Amino acid sequence: MSPLPASLFVGTFNLNGTIPSRHDASRWLRSHGAEGADVVFLSLQECPIAGVVRNEDRSDGSDNDSALLSALLGALSPLHELAADVSMGEPPTGSKFPSSNGAWTEWYGFVRILLFARGETAEHIRSRGVPILCPAGDKPSSRRGGGERGGDLYPPGRSPDKGAVCLHIPSWDLLLVGAHLAGTNKYGVPEDEFDALRREQLEKITDVCEARLGGDNPFTPRGNGKGARIRVVVAGDLNFRCEAHSAPEDKIRGGRDFREVEAAVTSRNPHRIGAMFRLHDRLVRFLRGESENTQPPHPPNPPLPRILGDVVDLFWRECFSDNDNCGSSGVGGDVAAVQHRGTGTGIGEPIPPTFTFPPGHPHPRPYSDKRTPGWTDRILVSRQLLVGECGSCIASNDSSSGHFEGEVKIVSIGTDLEVVTSDHTPVHCLISF
């Protein structure tokens, strides 16, 4: 196995069909250390354009990509170059269209990952990286087919609007996953129903990746304490929500669930925000194996999808795991001041929810009552990547400890509330190995 690069910048942003300006790209990337990173891994959802699109066996080209790449490269160093570009999906339709079964639907863009690196590292990624597509959605195509405008051109549960695009770099034992999972799109419905769909999509992603990676259970931790064979970084709009009340009458638009969560996360009280995250964030519950069903009798959950069996949620670990110090990363240095730069909150405060905002509303933006505010955009990292060469990992998704010993440092992590073009805010993380 080749040594990892010295630093990895991970970013995820649901673009909501827009192209970030140079200013917004700089806020997201350069302001938080991407310019100096050896490798920059960006996960984009609802990206309006794609360089090369690979949907199943079809390939389509686009020559409308220069504005996006120019904005992103302009926020990096002059030595960075595009090393990998993997996409799946269809262009935004701009309006709903009828499918062959009479249902109306809409496409919002592509699931896409971009990797930028310098010199030999960029060439290493280009020559060694293996793209893997994991479509897991249920949306008919907007292309002509069985319907008047749209056709059912995808197998059931395999449309490329949801799922993941991945890059496997065998020489680093590394799998980079850019994911977009199912959203909450109905009122009066508790989150456990949507969590079950997200679990199903994660299982499909796991199955496709395992088939492509080969070997024996690449994501299953080995019995010798060395962890899984493949180290995973998952970044994307995982769409797990925050839910304080699950009764149907509380889940109406602007209802009791929205009001209680919104009041807590806008309180600027770090302990109140932290408690809301730790107790009611659905991804935290999911990774801990707590029941997805909040109604009695609380049937036990099945095991985690294997691709997540070795991961740590960095939001939880860096900003919410310590009740008395929500903003400290515990890795030494003045990290709290770095990790929250640009969040729009004070230094040392926990990361605010990244969704849902009114697009284009000037900063500071209120949360829209279209959906309950939530930390939908996340970065999950294999425990093995959080272990220094001479250190031992004590990171986990439980409440015991969120810190580690060793040489690996989370230099920055957070979101940027001043980027207002989307209904999401961009998330960043800089890891130093």
N, C-alpha and C positions, 0 to 999 in steps of 0.2 A: 504494500500500500504506500502510495506517495504521500508526503506530508501535506497537510492542509495549508492554504495560504495563511498569512499572518493575521488577516482580518477579513470579516465578512459583514457587509451591510445588507440587511434584509428590510424591504419595504413592501407594503401592500396598500392598494388604493382602489376602491370601487369608483370608477370615473363617472358613472351615471351618463355615459354617452358623450362626455366632453373630452377635450384635449387640454391638459394643463398648460398654462402659460409658462414662459421662462421664469417669471417671478415665483409662481407657485411651485414649479419644479425645484427651484433653488431653495425655497423654504423647506420643502419636504426632504430634499437630499443633502445639498451642500451645508445647510445650517446644522445638520445633525451628524456630520462626519463622513458622508459618502464619498466626498472628494478624495479623501486619503485612504479609502478602503482598497484592499487588493482585489476583492470581488464584490460586485454589487448585484444582488438578486432582487428583482422587482416582480411582484405578482399583481396583475391588473385584472379587474373584473368590469364587465360592461364597457369594455374598450371599444370605441367606435370604429377602429381600423386595425388591420393586422397585416404584417409584411407577407407572410406565407401562412395560409390557413390549411390545416389538415383535419378534415372531418371524415372519419372512417377512411375510405379509399380515394376520396376526392381531394384535389389540391387546387387552390385558387390563389391568384396573385393580386396584390394591391399596390398601386403606385402613389397612394395618398398618405404615406407614412412619414414623410419627411418632417412635418411639423412636430409630431410627437417625439421622434428620435432626436430632433434638434433641441427640443426643450430639455429632454432628459440628459443628453450628452453635454449640453451647456451648463448643467448643474454638477458635472463631474470634472475630473482633471483632464487636461489635454491628452494625457497618455491612455485614458480609458478608451476602449473600443468595444463594439458589440461582439460578444462571443457566442451567444445563443439566443434564439427567438423561436418560441413554440406557442402556437395558438390553436384554438378550435372555436367554432361558433359560426354565426352569421351576422351580417351587418345589421345595425338598428333599422327597424322598419318605420319608425316614426309615428306609427298608429297601429291600432289593432286590425287584424285581418281574419277572415273566416277560414277555418281548416276544413278538411273533408268531412268531419263529423258535425259540422255546424257550430263548433265552439269558436269564440273569438279570442285571439291571443296576440302577443307582440314580442318581437325580439329587441333586446337592448344592447347587443354587442357581443364581443368576444371574451373568452377566458384566455389570458395570455401571460406568459412569463418572458422576461428579458434578463439576460446576464451580461454585465459589462466587466471587463477585466483589462489588465495591462500586460503588454508584451508577451512573454512566453506563457504566462498563465492564461491569457486569452486564447492562444493557439492550443494549449493543452485542453481547454474546455471544448473548443471547436472540433478537435480531432478525437477526443475521448467521449464526449457527451452523447448520451442515447436518449432521444425524446420518447416519452410515453404519454399517450392520450387515454383519458379515462372518462368518457362521456357517461353521464348518469341522470340526465334530465328526462322530462316527459312532455316536451314541447314539439308540436308539428313544425315542419320546415316552412319557411316563407316562400320557398321556390315552388314553381308550378308542379302540381302533381295530381292528387286525387280530388282536390277542391278547386273552387273557382279561382283562388289565388294561391293558397298554400296547400301543400300536400304532406301526407304522413310518410316522409322519406326515411325516418329513423326507426330502428327497432324499438319496441316498448322499453321505456326506462333507459334509453341510450342516446338521447339527444344531447348535443354538445353545448347547450345553454348552461347546464350545471354539471358538476363533476370536478375534474382536475386535469391540468396539463403539468407534466413532470419532466425533469431532466435527471437521468442517472449518470453519475460520473464514477465508473467502476474503480478507477485508480485511487479515488478518495473514499471509497465505500460510502458514498453520499448520494442521497436522493432528495432533490429539491422539488417541492410540491406547491403549485399554485392552485388553490381550490376556490370554488364558488358553490356553496351548498344551497339547498332549498330555503326560500324565505317564508316568513309568516305572511300570508296573503288573505286571511279571512278574519273577520271580527267575530267575537263570541265563541272562539275556539281556544282551548288551553294549549300551552306550548308543548305539552307532552306528545300531542299528535304530530306536530311539526318536527320535534326531536326524533321521533321514530323514523320519519322520512329521511332526516339528515343521517341517522345511523345507517339506514339502508344504503344511502349514497356512499357513505364512507366504506361500507363493506364492498360495494362494487369497485371503488377505487383500489381497495386492498387486493381484491381478486385479480384485477387487470395487472397491477404492479407486480404481484407475486408471480403471475404467469410469465411476464416479461423478464423479471430478474432471475428466475430459475433458482435452483438450489433448494435446500430444505428449510422452509419457514424463515425467510430472510428477516422478518420483523419480530420474530419470537426471541425474547431474551434467552441466552444460553445458560446452562446450569453452572458454568464455572465462574459466574459473577462478572463476566466481561460484556454483558449486554447483548443486544441484537447485532446481527452481522451487518446490516445496513443502517447507517445513521441517517435520520430524517430531519428535514426542516420543512414545516408546513406553514405557509403564509397565505392569507386570503380572507375573503368575506365568508366566514364559516356560518354566519347567520344565526348562531345561538343567541337567544334573547335574554332579557332580564324580566322576571315575572314575580311580582309580589302577591298577586291575587289571580287565581285561575278559574274562578266561577264564571260561567258564560256571561252573566249580567255585568261582571266587572271588566270584561274584555271588549266592550263596545268602544268605538272611537272616542278618545278623550275620557274614558271611564275611570273607575276607581284604580285599576292597575296602573294606567298611565299617570294619573295624578299623584299616586304615592311614590312611584319611581322617579318621576320628574321632580317632585319636591325634594327628594333626597339628593339626587345627583346635581341639582343646581344650588344646594344649600351652602356650598363652599366649606362645609364641615367635613374634614378628611375622615373622621371616624364614622360619620353617618354614611358617607359615600362608600367607604370601605366595607361597612356592614352590609350595605345593599349588594355590593359585588359578591362578597363571600357567601352570603346567605341565599341570594336569589339569581345569580348569574347561572344560566343553564349549562354553559360549557364547563364551569367549575363543577357543577353537580354531575355532569356527564363523565368527566375525567376521574372523578372520585368513585364512580360506580354507584352513585345514589339513584334512587328510583326516578325514572322519567315521569312516572305517574304520581302526581302530587295528591291524588284522591285515594282514600283508603280502599282496599287493604294494602297498597304499596307493593305490588308484585316486584320480585327482584329483577334487576336488569340482566340481560345477557352480557358476556364479557365484552370489553372494549374491542372495536375493530383493530385488528392486529397492527395496522400501520400506525396506530396511536399508542401501542402498548409500551413504548419506551420514551414517550415525549413528556415535556414539562411545558406548561403554559407560562410564557414569560411575563405577561401582565400580572398574573397571580404571584409569580415567584418574586418579581422585582418590586412590585408596588402595593401588593395587597396582603401578603402572607403574614406580615408582622403587625399585630393589632396596635402596637404602641408607636410604630414608625412606618406609616403607610408609604412614605415617599422614599425610603432609603433602600438602596440595593444591597448593602452589606458587602460590597466587594472592594472597599477601600477607595480613597480619593474623594474628590468633591463630585461624586457621580449624580447625586440628587439634583444639583444645579444644572448638570448637563442633560439629564434624561428628560426633564420637564420643560426645557427651553422650547417655547413655541406652543405649549399646550393651551395657553390662555389662562392658566391658573397659577397660583403662587408656587414658588419653589417648595418642594417637599410635599405637595398635595398629590393625591392619587390621580391616575389618568382618568379623564372624564369619558363618558360613553361617546362612541364614534359615529352613532346613528340614532335617530334620523333627524336631519335638519332640512329647512326649506332651502333648496338650491339657489345660490345667488344672493341670498339675504346678507347684508353687510355684517361684518363682525362687530360685536358679539351676537351670535345667532341664538334664537330660542330653539328648543326642541319642538319639532312638529308633532301634533297629536295624531298624525296619520298612523304612527306606530309608537309603541312604548319605547323610550330610549334604551339603548343597549350597546354592549361592547361586542359588536358583531365581527369586527375586523381584528384578527389575532395572529400571533406568531407562536408556533409550537416547535420546540427543539428537542432532539434526542438527548437524553441524559448524558450519553457518551460524549457529546460535543461540549458539555459543560464540565468536563473533567480535564484538569491540566495534566501535563505529562507526568508530574510527580504528585498529583493531587488525588483526592478521593471524592466521589460525588455523594452529597447528602441532600440533593435537590429532589423534590417530589411534589405531587399535587395534593398532599394532605395538609393538615394545619400544623404539623410539627416543626418544620423548618424550611425556609425558602432560600437558604444560603449554601455556599459550597466552599471547599478548600481547593486550592490549586492555582494555576496560572491563567485560566480563562476568565475574562472579565466582560461583563455587559457594560460597555462604555456609555451607551445612551439608549433610551427607549422612551417612546411616548407617541403623541399625536400632535397635530398642528391645527388648532381651531381657526386660524386666520386664512386657511385655504377653504374657500366658500363655494366653489363651483359645483360641487356634488352634494347629494344628500348624506354622504359619508365624509369623514375626514381621513387624511392619509396617516398611516402608522409607520414608524421607523424603529429599527434596532441595529446597533453596531456592536459586533462581537469581536473581541480581540483574543486570539488563540495563543 
